[in-house]
């Protein structure tokens, strides 16, 4: 059963909140009545977005400046005594390195794995504890169509998204007994800053999905609270060019 009120007063932490799909998800969850914890590195963009949702959808909104490539930064954020109990975790932050394997640096590799896999792992490990205690939670991992495929010059990115999909599949089985829904969302190309990098691989940006429509679909699917669950969502473009 889907309910518009499932999210009223819930606390939703969204990474990558300053732009792209993360930003669209912030607006959509706020519209549904959530208190939003915006996580990212760009203070100016986060502050601007927080001010926007404060005015359009008032709530107990807050922001956390955190470098998700740093395990120390993540740990310090989670140790903050004022950090609220999180009901909904959305791992939307991601990086998209493009390089041949022979030219890929260890720095590029480590940053990609740290942000795309390690950060979600750390956040889920800690924040799922409160969800278990309350017997309610949502964990939304934003993967990619690359979680099901491979591509030249995107090997590390594809590997990271395959890993996130595997993590999600396992945690769905592990956490469902606690009424925690783990949903892995794998969209195709979206009209974002990252999408501009995809465009360089020969795709037509005009055919890419809008971040707002993806966000609306993700939030809708995570609002069901009965016996139905979508473990994995694959979202693709109507026309691929």
HUGI-V963071 format. One record per residue. N is the residue number from 1. RES is the residue in one letter. PHI is phi in degrees with one decimal (NA if undefined). OMEGA is omega in whole degrees, 0 to 359 (none if undefined). Layout:
BEGIN
N_RES_PHI_OMEGA + N_RES_PHI_OMEGA
END
This chain:
BEGIN
1_X_NA_180 + 2_X_-98.5_180 + 3_X_-134.8_177 + 4_X_-67.7_185 + 5_X_-95.4_182 + 6_X_-56.9_187 + 7_X_-99.6_184 + 8_X_-59.8_178 + 9_X_82.3_178 + 10_X_-74.4_176 + 11_X_-100.4_181 + 12_X_-117.1_175 + 13_X_-97.9_183 + 14_X_-126.1_178 + 15_X_-86.7_183 + 16_X_63.7_191 + 17_X_-75.5_189 + 18_X_-79.4_184 + 19_X_-159.1_172 + 20_X_59.6_182 + 21_X_-63.8_178 + 22_X_-56.9_178 + 23_X_-62.0_180 + 24_X_-63.5_178 + 25_X_-68.0_175 + 26_X_-57.0_182 + 27_X_-62.1_184 + 28_X_-70.8_178 + 29_X_-68.2_176 + 30_X_-64.2_179 + 31_X_-61.4_179 + 32_X_-85.6_175 + 33_X_99.6_179 + 34_X_-78.1_164 + 35_X_-87.2_189 + 36_X_-103.9_170 + 37_X_-107.0_182 + 38_X_-88.1_182 + 39_X_-119.0_178 + 40_X_-178.7_183 + 41_X_-106.5_186 + 42_X_-92.2_184 + 43_X_-59.3_184 + 44_X_-64.1_181 + 45_X_-67.2_179 + 46_X_-63.9_180 + 47_X_-62.7_179 + 48_X_-63.0_180 + 49_X_-68.3_178 + 50_X_-60.8_178 + 51_X_-60.9_180 + 52_X_-63.8_182 + 53_X_-73.6_174 + 54_X_-59.8_183 + 55_X_-84.5_184 + 56_X_-92.8_182 + 57_X_-139.0_185 + 58_X_-56.9_179 + 59_X_-177.0_179 + 60_X_-87.1_183 + 61_X_-84.2_179 + 62_X_-147.5_178 + 63_X_-133.9_179 + 64_X_-128.1_176 + 65_X_-85.8_186 + 66_X_-148.8_173 + 67_X_-90.2_185 + 68_X_-72.0_173 + 69_X_-84.8_182 + 70_X_-110.6_178 + 71_X_-64.5_177 + 72_X_-65.8_178 + 73_X_-60.8_180 + 74_X_-64.3_180 + 75_X_-60.9_180 + 76_X_-65.0_177 + 77_X_-60.7_183 + 78_X_-70.7_180 + 79_X_-85.4_180 + 80_X_-57.1_184 + 81_X_-63.9_180 + 82_X_-92.9_183 + 83_X_-70.0_184 + 84_X_-75.5_173 + 85_X_-70.1_186 + 86_X_-99.6_178 + 87_X_-97.6_184 + 88_X_-129.5_177 + 89_X_-114.7_177 + 90_X_-119.9_178 + 91_X_-90.7_184 + 92_X_-105.1_181 + 93_X_-66.8_178 + 94_X_-166.9_175 + 95_X_-124.7_189 + 96_X_-134.9_179 + 97_X_-74.1_177 + 98_X_-119.8_181 + 99_X_-170.7_172 + 100_X_-66.1_183 + 101_X_-59.3_181 + 102_X_-72.3_180 + 103_X_-106.4_183 + 104_X_-69.2_180 + 105_X_-85.2_176 + 106_X_-64.4_179 + 107_X_-64.8_178 + 108_X_-63.4_180 + 109_X_-59.9_184 + 110_X_-64.9_179 + 111_X_-63.0_181 + 112_X_-63.6_180 + 113_X_-67.2_181 + 114_X_-62.2_184 + 115_X_-78.3_186 + 116_X_-82.2_184 + 117_X_-126.6_186 + 118_X_-65.6_179 + 119_X_-60.3_175 + 120_X_-57.2_179 + 121_X_-58.3_182 + 122_X_-64.2_181 + 123_X_-67.2_178 + 124_X_-64.0_181 + 125_X_-54.4_184 + 126_X_-84.3_189 + 127_X_-77.0_178 + 128_X_-69.3_181 + 129_X_-62.0_178 + 130_X_-67.1_178 + 131_X_-63.1_178 + 132_X_-63.1_180 + 133_X_-60.5_183 + 134_X_-93.1_182 + 135_X_54.7_176 + 136_X_-162.5_177 + 137_X_-177.5_175 + 138_X_-132.5_174 + 139_X_-124.6_182 + 140_X_-111.6_178 + 141_X_-102.7_179 + 142_X_-88.7_179 + 143_X_-95.0_184 + 144_X_-175.4_171 + 145_X_-58.1_178 + 146_X_-70.7_175 + 147_X_-71.7_181 + 148_X_-117.7_186 + 149_X_-148.3_176 + 150_X_-139.3_180 + 151_X_-149.2_177 + 152_X_-60.7_180 + 153_X_68.6_177 + 154_X_-126.3_187 + 155_X_-60.9_183 + 156_X_-69.9_177 + 157_X_-60.1_179 + 158_X_-59.6_179 + 159_X_-61.1_181 + 160_X_-66.5_181 + 161_X_-76.1_171 + 162_X_-59.9_180 + 163_X_-64.0_180 + 164_X_-65.4_176 + 165_X_-63.9_179 + 166_X_-62.7_177 + 167_X_-61.0_181 + 168_X_-63.6_180 + 169_X_-60.6_181 + 170_X_-68.0_182 + 171_X_-71.3_173 + 172_X_-57.1_181 + 173_X_-69.7_185 + 174_X_-75.1_190 + 175_X_-103.5_184 + 176_X_-65.2_178 + 177_X_-65.7_178 + 178_X_-99.7_181 + 179_X_62.4_175 + 180_X_-108.5_181 + 181_X_-97.4_177 + 182_X_-106.3_184 + 183_X_-122.3_176 + 184_X_-101.3_182 + 185_X_-107.2_183 + 186_X_-121.2_180 + 187_X_-83.7_168 + 188_X_-78.2_186 + 189_X_-68.3_183 + 190_X_-122.7_179 + 191_X_-76.4_180 + 192_X_-137.0_175 + 193_X_-60.3_177 + 194_X_-64.4_178 + 195_X_-60.2_177 + 196_X_-64.1_177 + 197_X_-70.8_177 + 198_X_-63.8_180 + 199_X_-56.8_181 + 200_X_-66.7_178 + 201_X_-85.9_174 + 202_X_105.2_179 + 203_X_-94.4_183 + 204_X_-91.4_184 + 205_X_-58.0_182 + 206_X_-64.7_180 + 207_X_-92.1_183 + 208_X_-69.4_179 + 209_X_-73.6_175 + 210_X_-81.7_180 + 211_X_-59.4_182 + 212_X_-66.5_181 + 213_X_-72.4_176 + 214_X_-65.7_180 + 215_X_-60.5_180 + 216_X_-60.8_181 + 217_X_-68.0_180 + 218_X_-64.2_182 + 219_X_-64.6_177 + 220_X_-56.3_182 + 221_X_-66.3_181 + 222_X_-80.2_182 + 223_X_-87.4_179 + 224_X_-67.9_186 + 225_X_-134.2_179 + 226_X_-106.2_182 + 227_X_-86.5_182 + 228_X_-91.3_173 + 229_X_-145.1_172 + 230_X_-98.3_182 + 231_X_-67.5_183 + 232_X_-135.6_176 + 233_X_-117.3_175 + 234_X_-111.0_185 + 235_X_-113.4_184 + 236_X_-125.4_178 + 237_X_-74.1_177 + 238_X_-64.8_180 + 239_X_-125.1_180 + 240_X_-111.1_179 + 241_X_-132.2_none
END
